[in-house]
Amino acid sequence: MLGIYNLTQMPLDVFPNFAPPQVEIQTEAPGLAPEEVESLITLPIESALNGTPGVEMVRSSSAVSISVIKVIFAWGTDIYQARQLVTERLQQAQSKLPQGIEPPQISPISSPIGTVLQYAFTAETTPLMEVRRLVDRDITNRLLAVPGVSQVIAYGGDIRQYQVLVNPAKLKAFDVTLAEVTEAAEAANTNAAGGFLVTPDQELLIRGVGRITAIEDLQRSPVTARSDTPVLLSDVADVQIGAALQRGDGSFNGQRAVVVMINKQPQADTPTVTKTIETAMADLQPSLPQDVKFNVTFRQENFIDDAIKNVEDSLRDGIIIVSVILVLFLMNWRTAVITLSAIPLSVLIGMMILNY
């Protein structure tokens, strides 16, 4: 009875957690070559991490515009304590990083083989830019709310951007510099606080609303003035909604697609998390455009189901073979029952040890 109870409570996974506790740090450095990333970002962070209690190894890789560092701790180290120690060391390394570098980010906690589901979103008529926007805005937020999900990674498609494509000839004609256009574009999407207006019976909040809600708002943003006439962004540049520069892509059956990978937390039960994610995706289906379809390209639970079925088949075949041999040679059903009881008992005791 104790073995059966443990069996029903144990989380299922493809493999046990075979990797020691580790913390991954990612730092984005737009425009830097791998050599610069290595010398200006990776080495200072590695130096700050050296000597952290419990650290056994620090591995790093530097690529174009990104640095990835993995801090591997000793077995038995509490992962949350490890992340706290790394966070404290990163604060010391901040002052050594160059200006304009994104702050180092610690990746969410996930299992070494934590990808439980992978979807590919395709569409016949809906632009992939709109599909990617739906994935980033609606689907990712909904999946992150599923218990046991640690990370949702989307790639492929077109990332939506408000683009200001400056025309050099128009800049010269209006005597406007590129720096002025840059400052105008940055200032075109801000709100400003104006304090409070206090009356005898109420208090009113005063603010300047400058957030853009449409591309037309950005087009009408002023850059400067010439002869008391404002020069707008649309006068010196083509302001449009376009796709960001692509770094990689996704596909499904030879068709461009938005691919979504869903990772689970280390101690989460894979079948339970998988079923909850599939329920959430079914709830989201009516809110998607009619031609947007999502297909499962990877499902970790399938491997677990196959493994359990193999174990069940082996137990069944073993019991049949042992029963036939015992009946033929001993001709005693009591002896057969005692011997056969060792098979499930050994499995249940083994599961109890594994659970411990």
Secondary structure by P-SEA (a helix, b strand, c coil): caaaaaaaacccccccccccbbbbbbbbbccccaaaaaaccaaaaaaaaccccccccccccccccbbbbbbbbcccccaaaaaaaaaaaaaaacccccccccccccccccccccccbbbbbbbccccaaaaaaaaaccaaaaaaaccccccccccccbbbbbcccccaaaaaaacccaaaaaaaaaacbbbbbbcccccccbbbbbbbbcccccaaaaaaccccccccccccccccccbbbbbcccccccccccbbbbbbbbbbcccccaaaaaaaaaaaaaaacccccccbbbbbcccaaaaaaaaaaaaaaaaaaaaaaaaaaaaaccccaaaaaaaaaaaaaaaaaaaaaaac
